[in-house]
Amino acid sequence: MALRLAFMGTPDFAVPSLAALVSAGHAVPAVYCQPPRPAGRGKKPQLSPVQAWAEAHGLNVRTPARLRDPAEHDAFASLDLDAAVVAAYGLILPKPMLEAPRLGCLNVHASLLPRWRGAAPIQRAIMAGDAKTGVTIMQMEEGLDTGPMLGAAETPIGPAMTGGELHDLLAASGARLVVQALDGLAAGRIVAVPQPDAGVTYAAKLTREDGRLDWSRPAGELARVVRALSPAPGAWFEHAGERFKVLAAAPVDGTGGAPGGTVLDDRLTIACGRGALRLARIQRAGKAALDADAFLRGFALRRGTRLGS
């Protein structure tokens, strides 16, 4: 059944869902994105991935900076929608917009709700050492990711999986699932199920400090931080007044009693609070990312060096 939809999303994660809805034959009279942001050395406004895809496929795009204005509510209501699909849009929908579509607003959320409600569910799941995560399609309400669920699909988190890899898997899974959920909802085959009260966790928005490698922490924890934030925004440490981004690392046994942050060998093995972390891929500011051996040929970090000093 072809539906009349608005799509609301901004980053790469949302593009597969929009593409899947268009491919399924649904009409999309409006795509909502956050406004273009300055980017690059010239700080020129850059279209978001969703806006770029939508315009390339002839879809009408709206980029309001905020949604509090009643005129925005009226414009949204005038679309006469069956439903709206929201995927990583980045703006909170006010009640008049939530209630405007006939079937409501559906959210593509990158976790198995109620675990990891909030802004950064992909990275937080890896940081916490979760063995699995997934995508939930949820009917939206005014609470933060609290609405009833229309479907979910589970994805295992491999021991070496990065945030970028998991992002791509969940984006593809969410695209498939939201098409199925819309079809079932429109046909009356799916009834939304309330989220359980048990197991609620919150995925706070990432800050720069989340990526700092604190060498007093266990190596296993730091390895998960590196994986969660690779390829972007990247885990990091500072040394000799310079910041280094770490894009790949693995925990190894033993420190020999050296204090955290000490370089243990010529393979970039760093002592941690428990165990050690072997850095495999590093990037200096303004430089290309390099494997450890290539990095060390251009920047010496000798055994016994204390990072941060």
BAFI-3210 file (N, C-alpha, C; in Angstrom, 3 decimals, decimal comma, padded with zeros to 6 digits):
// residues 309
n [1|2|3|4|5|6|7|8|9|10|11|12|13|14|15|16|17|18|19|20|21|22|23|24|25|26|27|28|29|30|31|32|33|34|35|36|37|38|39|40|41|42|43|44|45|46|47|48|49|50|51|52|53|54|55|56|57|58|59|60|61|62|63|64|65|66|67|68|69|70|71|72|73|74|75|76|77|78|79|80|81|82|83|84|85|86|87|88|89|90|91|92|93|94|95|96|97|98|99|100|101|102|103|104|105|106|107|108|109|110|111|112|113|114|115|116|117|118|119|120|121|122|123|124|125|126|127|128|129|130|131|132|133|134|135|136|137|138|139|140|141|142|143|144|145|146|147|148|149|150|151|152|153|154|155|156|157|158|159|160|161|162|163|164|165|166|167|168|169|170|171|172|173|174|175|176|177|178|179|180|181|182|183|184|185|186|187|188|189|190|191|192|193|194|195|196|197|198|199|200|201|202|203|204|205|206|207|208|209|210|211|212|213|214|215|216|217|218|219|220|221|222|223|224|225|226|227|228|229|230|231|232|233|234|235|236|237|238|239|240|241|242|243|244|245|246|247|248|249|250|251|252|253|254|255|256|257|258|259|260|261|262|263|264|265|266|267|268|269|270|271|272|273|274|275|276|277|278|279|280|281|282|283|284|285|286|287|288|289|290|291|292|293|294|295|296|297|298|299|300|301|302|303|304|305|306|307|308|309]
n.u [000,842|000,721|001,853|001,494|004,103|006,172|009,641|012,165|015,303|018,904|021,843|024,279|023,328|020,564|020,029|019,796|017,234|015,469|015,924|014,970|012,243|011,379|011,984|010,171|007,841|006,405|004,926|006,710|006,272|007,675|010,889|012,565|015,376|018,221|019,539|022,017|025,457|028,423|031,487|034,683|037,809|037,217|034,910|032,401|028,845|027,528|025,637|023,620|023,945|021,386|019,876|021,371|020,991|018,202|017,686|019,079|017,429|015,137|013,354|011,345|012,797|012,945|014,354|014,115|015,389|014,459|011,582|009,559|007,846|004,484|003,711|005,312|004,202|001,670|002,344|003,405|001,166|-000,441|000,523|-000,903|-000,465|000,000|001,850|004,875|008,335|011,105|014,552|017,373|017,160|017,634|016,318|013,782|010,491|007,605|004,472|002,131|003,087|003,768|001,259|-000,001|000,184|-001,806|-001,230|000,630|004,013|006,944|009,938|013,250|015,390|018,648|019,124|018,301|015,599|014,352|017,050|019,725|018,441|018,432|021,106|023,529|023,549|024,892|027,692|027,800|026,918|029,036|031,156|030,296|030,657|028,681|027,240|025,437|023,263|020,923|018,135|015,289|011,952|009,865|006,884|006,499|006,458|006,113|008,150|011,680|012,635|010,757|008,495|005,951|006,738|007,109|008,516|011,601|015,040|017,743|021,309|024,472|027,391|030,514|033,781|035,796|034,524|033,957|032,693|031,932|031,508|029,413|027,485|026,881|025,780|023,500|022,134|021,373|019,807|017,784|016,543|015,347|013,613|011,894|010,327|008,910|007,556|005,904|004,261|002,957|001,694|-000,046|-001,713|-002,903|-001,792|000,162|000,568|001,446|003,728|004,162|007,238|009,326|009,604|011,907|015,484|016,205|018,483|020,637|021,957|024,125|024,860|027,822|030,885|033,922|035,652|034,914|036,375|038,982|041,931|042,444|045,036|045,080|042,969|041,584|043,021|041,271|038,887|039,722|040,323|037,776|036,729|038,291|037,443|034,695|034,679|035,825|035,601|035,289|034,334|036,915|039,189|041,628|044,880|047,162|050,441|053,518|052,487|050,915|048,100|046,983|045,213|043,694|042,924|042,783|043,320|044,461|043,931|046,539|048,395|049,975|052,189|054,551|054,759|055,010|054,048|050,777|050,412|053,002|055,331|055,991|057,489|058,899|056,725|054,577|053,153|051,293|051,357|048,661|046,087|045,280|046,659|047,771|047,766|047,961|048,743|047,503|046,834|047,265|046,756|048,110|047,425|046,093|047,352|047,686|046,128|048,050|049,498|050,971|053,765|054,592|053,950|055,786|058,179|058,211|057,804|059,172|058,514|059,880|060,790|059,904|059,089|056,782|053,550|051,891|053,531]
n.v [-001,196|002,066|004,928|008,284|010,199|012,049|012,532|012,657|013,433|013,572|012,800|010,427|007,954|008,007|007,971|005,379|004,558|006,526|006,095|003,464|003,757|005,366|003,609|001,626|002,654|004,609|007,846|010,825|013,795|015,745|016,289|016,606|018,197|019,072|022,422|023,363|023,188|025,078|023,871|022,228|023,711|026,173|026,813|026,711|026,491|023,240|020,682|018,358|014,730|013,536|015,659|016,094|013,640|013,625|015,935|015,220|013,278|014,552|015,357|017,368|019,548|020,624|022,827|023,792|025,720|025,428|024,041|025,200|027,221|028,047|028,313|026,493|024,137|024,258|024,167|021,615|020,060|020,628|019,014|016,712|013,971|010,398|009,205|010,009|009,505|009,263|009,582|009,899|012,731|015,054|017,238|018,030|016,907|018,812|018,476|019,099|018,394|015,716|014,637|015,127|013,404|010,741|008,060|008,578|009,328|007,654|006,310|005,495|003,828|003,289|001,019|-001,693|-001,023|-000,920|-000,286|001,932|004,462|007,686|009,895|008,719|005,829|003,769|004,035|003,976|001,405|-000,213|000,782|-000,042|-002,728|-004,418|-007,410|-007,551|-005,548|-003,503|-002,507|-000,550|000,069|002,615|004,072|007,475|009,620|012,285|011,881|011,030|008,823|006,942|005,763|003,327|000,132|-001,010|-002,927|-004,825|-005,525|-007,635|-007,287|-008,757|-007,705|-007,772|-008,864|-007,233|-005,184|-001,934|001,376|002,648|000,489|-000,869|001,130|001,234|-001,317|-001,199|000,952|-000,095|-002,259|-000,899|000,433|-001,659|-002,610|-000,472|-000,136|-002,549|-002,252|-000,017|-001,008|-003,083|-001,638|000,066|-001,821|-002,917|-005,119|-004,995|-004,173|-001,681|-002,193|-001,564|-000,286|-002,223|-001,669|-002,374|-002,406|000,020|002,240|005,078|006,743|008,987|012,077|012,251|013,607|015,534|014,708|012,094|010,639|010,717|008,996|007,574|006,520|005,262|003,590|000,232|-001,761|-003,156|-001,664|000,743|-000,126|-000,652|001,922|003,027|001,435|002,083|004,767|004,881|005,249|007,942|010,173|009,631|008,211|009,604|010,876|013,015|014,298|015,843|018,364|017,888|016,498|013,195|010,992|007,859|005,123|002,396|-000,311|-002,789|-004,789|-006,152|-008,563|-007,841|-005,436|-005,107|-003,744|-001,061|002,394|003,712|004,776|004,538|003,848|000,672|-000,845|-001,224|-001,360|000,199|-000,407|000,287|000,896|000,325|000,917|-001,633|-004,332|-003,824|-001,626|-002,015|000,084|000,361|001,883|005,231|008,789|011,892|015,369|016,989|015,255|012,193|009,094|006,455|003,157|001,540|000,930|002,505|005,008|005,228|005,458|008,075|009,490|009,370|007,343|006,310|003,393|003,491|006,119|008,425|008,918|011,975|013,468]
n.w [000,000|-001,033|000,636|001,880|002,820|005,108|005,355|007,797|008,511|008,826|008,826|007,383|008,336|007,990|005,258|003,851|004,772|003,751|001,004|000,772|001,334|-000,796|-002,894|-002,325|-003,258|-001,950|-001,576|-001,138|-000,177|001,198|002,524|005,487|006,841|008,884|008,669|006,139|007,147|007,964|006,657|006,163|004,977|003,858|005,126|003,925|003,498|003,771|002,332|004,106|004,217|003,764|002,641|000,309|-001,042|-001,340|-002,918|-005,192|-006,146|-006,816|-004,791|-002,617|-000,297|003,052|005,397|008,206|010,929|013,458|015,174|016,567|015,815|015,211|012,541|011,207|012,164|011,012|008,310|008,148|008,851|006,671|004,699|004,675|005,630|005,676|007,355|009,190|008,900|010,925|011,252|012,923|012,914|014,491|015,549|017,931|017,725|018,085|019,902|018,228|015,671|015,985|016,203|013,813|011,362|009,977|010,769|012,642|013,833|013,001|014,326|013,469|015,314|016,557|018,367|020,631|022,018|025,425|025,860|025,596|024,941|023,418|022,196|021,176|020,532|019,114|019,499|022,303|022,900|021,979|023,561|026,061|025,937|024,944|023,662|021,651|019,607|017,875|015,789|016,406|015,522|016,314|017,562|017,824|020,693|023,117|025,018|025,499|023,246|024,159|023,173|022,076|020,559|017,207|015,923|015,830|015,112|015,558|015,920|016,045|017,873|016,786|018,016|017,016|015,783|014,503|015,324|012,965|011,194|012,491|012,459|009,666|009,236|010,891|009,783|007,288|008,152|009,545|007,417|005,971|007,934|008,609|006,338|006,355|008,805|008,345|006,290|007,686|009,734|008,307|007,155|009,323|010,516|012,433|015,798|018,038|020,700|024,134|025,525|027,707|031,268|032,583|032,182|031,027|029,605|028,985|026,205|026,202|024,511|022,588|023,760|023,363|025,358|025,837|024,040|024,943|025,766|028,676|030,373|032,801|032,936|032,369|029,746|028,058|028,193|027,024|024,458|023,514|023,464|021,421|019,225|019,181|018,444|015,973|012,475|013,075|015,688|016,568|018,918|021,232|022,273|024,034|023,533|024,131|023,485|021,268|019,589|019,086|017,064|017,557|015,679|015,510|017,703|020,059|022,978|025,032|026,972|030,125|031,708|032,924|035,275|034,723|034,883|033,930|030,564|029,726|027,168|026,068|024,266|020,930|019,333|019,753|022,135|024,906|028,349|030,595|033,089|033,738|032,139|028,718|025,861|022,457|019,930|016,697|014,466|013,671|013,703|013,027|013,676|010,896|009,167|007,206|008,163|009,593|009,626|012,506|012,231|010,056|011,073|013,196|011,858|011,140|013,442|016,451|019,190|021,790|023,716|027,111|027,085|028,459|027,792|027,290|028,821]
ca.u [000,000|001,507|001,489|001,991|005,018|007,288|010,846|012,889|016,606|020,001|023,165|024,395|022,526|019,179|019,885|019,209|015,802|014,784|016,010|014,105|010,850|011,131|011,992|008,956|006,721|005,691|005,068|007,402|006,141|008,600|011,999|013,058|016,764|018,801|020,098|023,437|026,405|029,756|032,406|035,886|038,702|036,579|033,714|031,225|027,718|027,553|024,392|023,671|023,784|019,986|019,475|022,034|020,328|016,835|017,700|019,524|016,313|013,996|012,425|011,262|013,519|012,728|015,447|013,904|016,383|013,739|010,225|008,643|006,954|003,203|003,637|005,902|003,213|000,615|002,893|003,526|-000,181|-001,004|001,016|-001,928|000,360|-000,363|002,829|006,205|009,427|012,186|015,782|018,516|016,872|018,410|015,428|012,664|009,204|006,589|003,250|001,267|003,641|003,648|-000,138|-000,567|-000,030|-002,888|-000,670|001,634|005,410|007,747|011,356|014,224|016,346|019,743|019,376|017,182|014,953|014,670|018,471|020,361|017,697|019,260|021,775|024,693|023,377|025,849|028,983|027,661|026,810|030,387|031,919|029,845|030,981|027,490|027,446|024,476|022,423|019,967|017,318|013,888|011,019|009,088|005,945|007,048|005,672|006,894|009,309|012,898|012,705|009,948|007,257|005,737|007,575|006,444|009,364|013,025|015,921|018,966|022,593|025,584|028,544|031,715|034,835|036,653|033,666|034,084|031,473|031,569|030,960|028,111|026,611|026,427|024,896|022,227|021,434|020,749|018,771|016,685|015,841|014,470|012,612|010,886|009,396|008,037|006,698|004,889|003,302|002,154|000,867|-001,107|-002,634|-003,481|-001,184|001,098|000,098|002,587|003,878|004,900|008,571|009,381|010,161|013,241|016,558|016,374|019,765|020,663|023,154|024,364|025,574|029,271|031,680|035,336|036,292|034,622|037,398|040,323|042,448|042,953|045,877|044,864|041,857|041,975|043,256|040,073|037,959|040,252|040,176|036,380|036,589|038,894|036,556|033,427|034,839|036,527|036,663|035,041|035,308|038,241|039,800|042,816|045,722|048,056|051,840|054,419|051,719|050,245|047,032|047,066|043,985|043,931|041,833|042,743|044,168|044,038|044,509|047,496|048,701|051,209|052,747|055,851|054,729|055,198|052,845|049,930|050,889|054,397|055,578|056,662|058,343|058,978|055,512|053,534|052,381|051,213|050,882|047,385|045,821|045,339|047,042|048,398|047,063|048,861|048,161|047,727|046,656|047,317|046,707|048,494|046,567|046,395|048,097|046,956|046,224|049,127|049,718|051,937|055,166|054,832|053,914|057,016|059,293|058,207|057,624|059,729|057,983|060,794|060,482|060,107|058,423|055,496|052,661|051,292|054,586]
ca.v [000,000|003,298|005,913|009,644|010,291|012,979|011,906|013,635|012,876|014,461|012,244|009,226|006,857|008,107|007,877|004,118|004,501|007,341|005,402|002,287|004,200|005,777|002,403|000,862|003,268|005,592|009,249|011,616|015,188|016,646|015,746|017,587|018,016|020,249|023,321|023,174|023,691|025,373|022,733|022,330|024,838|027,414|027,002|026,915|025,635|021,930|019,946|017,096|013,588|013,329|016,706|015,856|012,511|014,012|016,860|014,484|012,447|015,397|015,492|018,686|019,548|021,735|022,852|024,758|025,675|025,001|023,605|025,748|028,203|027,471|028,265|025,211|023,108|024,342|023,706|020,166|019,502|020,806|017,954|015,666|012,764|009,145|008,992|010,600|008,617|010,066|008,805|010,751|014,074|016,005|018,218|017,435|017,209|019,223|017,663|019,250|017,664|014,295|014,208|015,503|012,317|009,801|006,898|009,038|009,469|006,480|006,595|004,417|004,052|002,326|000,158|-002,535|-000,305|000,404|-000,045|002,999|005,618|008,883|010,441|007,996|004,420|002,871|004,124|003,578|-000,057|-000,780|001,173|-000,827|-004,135|-005,207|-008,459|-007,369|-004,354|-003,674|-001,370|-000,595|001,022|003,064|005,169|008,553|010,419|013,426|011,457|010,706|007,426|006,162|005,330|001,891|-000,441|-001,683|-004,012|-004,715|-006,496|-007,759|-007,369|-009,017|-006,798|-008,593|-008,418|-006,225|-004,280|-000,508|002,149|002,877|-000,749|-001,114|002,165|000,855|-002,477|-000,794|001,802|-000,988|-003,005|000,012|000,710|-002,802|-002,781|000,584|-000,431|-003,621|-001,730|000,831|-001,870|-003,773|-000,674|000,524|-002,932|-003,368|-006,389|-004,727|-003,332|-001,210|-002,804|-000,659|-000,702|-002,682|-000,722|-002,837|-002,374|001,332|002,940|006,290|006,936|010,430|012,642|012,162|014,820|015,314|014,008|010,664|010,003|010,805|007,726|007,702|005,328|004,599|002,656|-001,061|-001,751|-003,613|-000,543|001,702|-000,707|-000,462|003,338|003,198|000,837|002,797|006,090|004,755|006,185|009,311|011,282|009,132|008,306|010,447|011,198|014,146|014,119|016,913|019,466|017,500|015,520|012,055|010,208|006,420|004,554|000,952|-000,734|-004,059|-005,035|-007,250|-008,862|-007,435|-004,091|-005,100|-002,818|000,328|003,216|003,923|005,745|004,279|003,072|-000,534|-001,500|-000,498|-001,693|001,088|-001,019|001,311|000,389|000,869|000,589|-003,097|-004,771|-002,833|-001,384|-001,897|000,990|-000,192|002,896|006,530|009,942|013,202|016,456|017,467|014,241|010,971|008,006|005,524|002,000|001,855|000,895|003,689|006,162|005,292|005,894|009,532|010,115|008,410|007,186|005,271|002,641|004,256|007,415|008,516|009,735|013,083|014,263]
ca.w [000,000|-001,114|001,644|001,726|003,943|005,256|005,903|008,602|008,853|008,432|008,499|006,553|008,872|007,548|003,802|003,389|005,060|002,750|-000,281|000,809|001,271|-002,173|-003,728|-002,041|-003,957|-001,146|-001,967|-000,111|-000,617|001,888|003,302|006,452|007,280|009,510|007,653|005,803|008,141|007,433|006,767|005,353|005,240|003,467|005,944|003,090|003,902|003,128|002,461|004,832|003,307|003,384|001,704|-000,972|-001,712|-001,687|-004,046|-006,378|-006,608|-007,134|-003,678|-001,992|000,976|003,970|006,383|009,289|012,003|014,664|014,861|017,569|015,199|014,772|011,078|010,802|012,475|010,009|007,030|008,253|008,814|005,334|003,812|004,678|005,624|006,346|008,426|009,047|009,319|011,491|011,444|013,257|012,406|015,284|016,158|018,652|017,127|019,058|019,928|017,041|014,531|016,289|016,079|012,522|010,399|010,304|011,465|013,583|013,432|013,310|014,484|013,254|016,397|016,426|019,528|021,025|023,111|025,975|026,076|024,837|024,466|023,375|021,012|020,652|020,912|018,463|020,182|023,709|022,963|021,854|024,740|027,211|025,742|024,623|022,666|020,566|019,589|016,797|015,395|016,819|014,931|017,459|017,388|018,625|021,618|023,563|025,795|024,765|022,796|025,097|022,536|021,854|019,502|016,094|015,443|016,145|014,460|016,358|015,222|016,967|017,822|016,745|018,931|016,387|015,015|014,803|015,282|011,573|010,632|013,100|011,901|008,333|009,375|011,480|008,813|006,309|008,847|009,808|006,168|005,697|008,982|008,607|005,254|006,852|009,870|007,730|005,599|008,685|010,444|007,417|006,905|010,578|010,954|013,518|016,893|018,816|022,019|025,017|025,953|029,101|032,234|032,984|031,195|030,401|029,723|028,182|025,387|026,201|023,370|022,720|023,919|023,026|026,465|025,721|023,229|025,522|026,277|030,035|030,492|034,090|032,786|031,795|028,302|027,362|028,093|026,055|023,123|023,101|023,113|020,097|018,224|019,124|017,842|014,691|012,088|013,537|015,699|016,892|020,241|021,116|023,429|023,797|023,924|023,692|022,932|020,035|019,759|018,182|016,973|017,472|014,901|015,723|018,819|020,642|024,293|025,158|028,369|030,789|031,664|033,587|036,400|034,297|035,093|032,767|029,591|029,370|025,956|026,554|023,267|019,664|018,562|020,279|023,203|025,953|029,633|031,057|034,485|033,756|030,805|027,847|024,612|021,306|018,954|015,368|013,426|014,341|012,804|013,557|013,206|009,556|008,411|006,879|009,128|009,258|010,481|013,560|011,800|009,230|011,969|013,984|011,005|011,035|014,743|017,401|020,551|022,236|024,928|028,329|026,995|029,164|026,990|028,018|029,488]
c.u [000,879|000,964|002,073|002,784|005,822|008,463|011,652|014,192|017,697|021,271|023,093|023,486|021,117|018,986|019,313|017,711|015,005|014,780|015,074|012,636|010,476|011,056|010,740|007,709|005,921|005,938|005,694|007,346|007,091|009,648|012,514|014,479|017,161|019,464|021,557|024,340|027,726|030,701|033,602|036,689|038,066|035,332|032,487|030,098|027,694|026,235|024,606|023,524|022,344|019,538|020,096|021,343|018,941|016,812|018,140|018,406|015,013|012,970|012,479|011,877|013,183|013,801|015,209|014,954|015,766|012,296|009,193|007,587|005,644|003,046|004,255|004,922|002,118|001,097|003,014|002,148|-000,776|-000,511|000,035|-001,289|-000,353|000,564|004,060|007,216|010,602|013,398|016,933|018,338|017,649|017,605|014,264|011,356|008,208|005,305|002,367|001,786|003,556|002,241|-000,724|-000,782|-001,079|-002,394|000,425|003,018|006,200|009,217|012,186|015,351|017,376|020,108|018,167|016,542|014,311|016,159|018,962|019,375|018,665|020,094|022,847|024,615|024,407|027,161|028,885|027,550|028,181|031,213|031,562|030,179|029,776|027,822|026,505|023,807|021,425|019,281|015,904|013,113|009,982|008,090|006,333|006,001|006,594|008,120|010,481|012,967|011,902|008,738|007,158|006,413|006,744|007,266|010,807|013,780|017,261|020,197|023,688|026,689|029,799|032,821|035,769|035,842|033,837|032,718|030,999|030,946|029,573|027,082|026,029|025,483|023,520|021,439|020,707|019,606|017,552|015,873|014,883|013,299|011,534|009,889|008,406|007,051|005,591|003,821|002,372|001,218|-000,314|-002,154|-003,299|-002,924|-000,283|000,444|001,313|002,561|004,655|006,294|008,520|009,998|011,589|014,234|016,774|017,793|019,747|022,018|023,400|025,115|027,075|029,890|033,124|036,032|036,016|035,709|038,789|040,730|043,124|043,718|045,763|043,726|042,353|042,093|042,023|039,054|038,429|040,137|038,745|036,104|037,133|037,968|035,273|033,534|035,613|035,505|036,461|034,128|036,721|038,606|041,119|043,609|046,597|049,456|052,659|053,670|050,962|049,182|047,135|045,742|044,340|042,713|041,738|043,729|043,615|044,667|045,463|047,819|049,959|051,598|054,147|055,914|054,913|053,923|052,083|050,451|052,321|054,476|056,458|057,634|058,372|057,804|054,317|052,580|052,452|050,655|049,597|047,198|045,766|045,600|047,690|047,613|048,085|048,163|048,513|047,601|046,468|047,288|047,124|047,580|047,018|047,137|047,198|047,112|047,259|049,079|050,895|053,374|055,512|054,836|055,238|058,227|059,351|058,080|058,062|058,992|058,747|060,304|060,834|059,497|057,106|054,600|051,978|052,308|055,336]
c.v [001,249|004,324|007,270|009,982|011,584|012,184|012,979|012,987|013,780|013,713|011,004|008,100|006,846|007,850|006,536|004,010|005,321|006,634|004,206|002,674|004,647|004,555|001,558|001,487|004,262|007,001|010,024|013,080|016,156|015,848|016,871|017,219|019,227|021,123|022,996|023,848|024,046|024,195|022,962|023,577|026,168|027,738|027,337|026,004|024,349|021,220|018,695|015,945|013,361|014,394|016,475|014,733|012,928|014,937|016,166|013,621|013,244|015,564|016,900|018,626|020,807|021,676|023,898|024,601|025,234|024,710|024,167|026,683|027,528|027,412|026,977|024,070|023,087|023,823|022,189|019,506|019,580|019,761|016,790|014,275|011,562|008,911|009,838|009,589|009,488|009,164|009,783|012,162|015,135|017,141|017,491|017,864|017,625|018,421|017,861|018,496|016,162|013,781|014,447|014,320|011,321|008,612|007,290|009,143|008,265|006,865|005,345|004,646|002,922|001,644|-000,735|-001,898|-001,278|000,631|000,996|003,920|006,801|009,017|009,556|006,505|003,484|002,858|003,638|002,061|-000,709|-000,448|000,316|-002,300|-005,003|-006,229|-008,309|-006,004|-004,564|-002,385|-001,602|000,454|001,347|004,131|006,288|009,196|011,504|013,045|011,096|009,205|006,488|005,504|003,826|001,412|-001,197|-002,841|-003,760|-005,801|-006,469|-007,875|-007,676|-007,998|-007,662|-008,018|-007,366|-005,164|-002,830|000,168|002,402|001,654|-001,044|-000,110|001,731|-000,346|-002,065|000,117|000,950|-001,782|-002,133|000,322|-000,426|-002,836|-001,707|000,385|-001,508|-003,092|-000,846|-000,001|-002,553|-002,846|-000,235|-000,558|-003,448|-004,682|-006,218|-003,806|-002,944|-001,790|-001,853|-001,188|-001,211|-001,627|-001,090|-002,686|-001,053|001,850|004,121|006,455|008,427|010,859|012,597|013,544|014,510|014,501|012,505|009,937|010,035|009,462|007,971|006,427|004,655|003,583|001,325|-000,991|-002,185|-002,507|000,451|001,172|-000,536|000,997|003,587|002,650|001,651|004,095|006,064|004,524|007,616|009,271|010,863|009,278|009,060|010,482|012,379|013,809|015,239|018,024|019,151|016,449|014,452|011,287|008,732|005,775|003,041|000,597|-002,040|-004,230|-006,226|-007,429|-008,142|-005,994|-004,043|-004,132|-001,357|001,124|003,438|005,029|005,540|003,435|001,885|-001,142|-000,652|-000,836|-000,869|000,359|-000,102|000,688|001,102|000,509|-000,899|-003,564|-003,642|-002,747|-001,211|-001,067|000,526|000,836|004,245|007,638|011,196|014,268|016,936|016,486|013,055|009,950|006,986|004,309|002,281|001,898|002,112|004,956|006,317|005,682|007,413|010,247|009,107|008,486|006,000|004,603|003,486|005,640|007,347|009,465|010,785|013,959|015,098]
c.w [000,000|-000,129|001,290|002,987|003,918|005,801|006,596|009,076|008,325|008,009|007,612|007,026|008,286|006,063|003,351|003,662|004,054|001,399|-000,331|000,695|-000,141|-003,082|-003,533|-002,644|-003,152|-001,686|-000,820|-000,547|000,072|002,646|004,188|006,869|008,115|008,437|007,337|006,835|007,464|007,664|005,866|005,660|004,882|004,248|005,096|003,565|003,083|003,379|003,308|003,845|002,862|002,394|000,334|-001,743|-002,194|-002,896|-005,332|-006,963|-006,750|-006,036|-003,095|-000,596|001,756|005,052|007,473|010,379|013,314|014,270|015,827|016,979|014,773|013,258|010,539|011,061|011,410|008,652|007,009|008,143|007,413|004,335|003,723|004,608|006,210|007,533|008,155|009,567|009,725|011,724|011,668|012,715|013,168|015,884|016,828|018,005|018,209|018,885|018,700|015,821|014,761|016,000|014,696|011,566|010,904|011,122|012,451|012,970|013,902|013,357|014,241|014,255|016,437|017,741|019,730|022,255|024,110|026,279|025,082|024,137|024,379|022,122|020,395|020,963|020,302|019,229|021,626|023,846|022,873|023,086|025,952|027,092|025,449|023,536|021,481|020,705|018,468|016,458|015,895|016,027|016,003|017,019|018,343|019,523|022,165|024,390|024,909|024,479|023,699|024,448|022,345|020,580|018,463|015,541|015,817|015,404|015,174|015,465|016,237|016,788|017,890|017,605|018,344|015,646|015,467|014,790|013,860|010,932|011,184|012,599|010,564|008,379|009,886|010,540|007,774|006,936|009,108|008,562|005,822|006,669|008,929|007,473|005,694|007,898|009,307|007,033|006,601|009,422|009,586|007,180|008,171|011,086|012,165|014,536|017,726|020,222|022,921|025,349|027,390|030,000|032,627|031,837|030,502|030,655|028,759|027,493|025,240|024,943|023,621|022,905|023,524|024,109|026,433|024,940|023,813|026,113|027,621|030,360|031,851|034,028|032,208|030,279|027,524|027,179|027,031|024,629|022,615|022,741|021,711|019,018|018,056|018,343|016,534|013,579|012,590|014,759|016,085|018,354|020,109|022,419|023,048|024,268|023,314|022,968|021,665|020,337|018,675|018,232|016,795|016,824|015,015|016,824|019,364|022,015|024,247|026,634|028,827|030,628|032,268|034,747|036,026|034,540|033,797|031,870|029,167|028,106|026,340|025,562|022,010|018,748|019,036|021,216|024,412|027,232|030,040|032,525|034,727|032,335|030,027|026,551|023,502|020,234|017,547|014,250|014,095|013,290|013,558|012,963|011,835|008,675|008,084|007,998|008,649|010,169|011,407|013,056|010,944|010,091|012,703|013,148|010,902|012,361|015,803|018,740|021,165|023,522|026,167|028,299|027,750|028,374|027,853|028,713|028,472]
res [m|a|l|r|l|a|f|m|g|t|p|d|f|a|v|p|s|l|a|a|l|v|s|a|g|h|a|v|p|a|v|y|c|q|p|p|r|p|a|g|r|g|k|k|p|q|l|s|p|v|q|a|w|a|e|a|h|g|l|n|v|r|t|p|a|r|l|r|d|p|a|e|h|d|a|f|a|s|l|d|l|d|a|a|v|v|a|a|y|g|l|i|l|p|k|p|m|l|e|a|p|r|l|g|c|l|n|v|h|a|s|l|l|p|r|w|r|g|a|a|p|i|q|r|a|i|m|a|g|d|a|k|t|g|v|t|i|m|q|m|e|e|g|l|d|t|g|p|m|l|g|a|a|e|t|p|i|g|p|a|m|t|g|g|e|l|h|d|l|l|a|a|s|g|a|r|l|v|v|q|a|l|d|g|l|a|a|g|r|i|v|a|v|p|q|p|d|a|g|v|t|y|a|a|k|l|t|r|e|d|g|r|l|d|w|s|r|p|a|g|e|l|a|r|v|v|r|a|l|s|p|a|p|g|a|w|f|e|h|a|g|e|r|f|k|v|l|a|a|a|p|v|d|g|t|g|g|a|p|g|g|t|v|l|d|d|r|l|t|i|a|c|g|r|g|a|l|r|l|a|r|i|q|r|a|g|k|a|a|l|d|a|d|a|f|l|r|g|f|a|l|r|r|g|t|r|l|g|s]
***
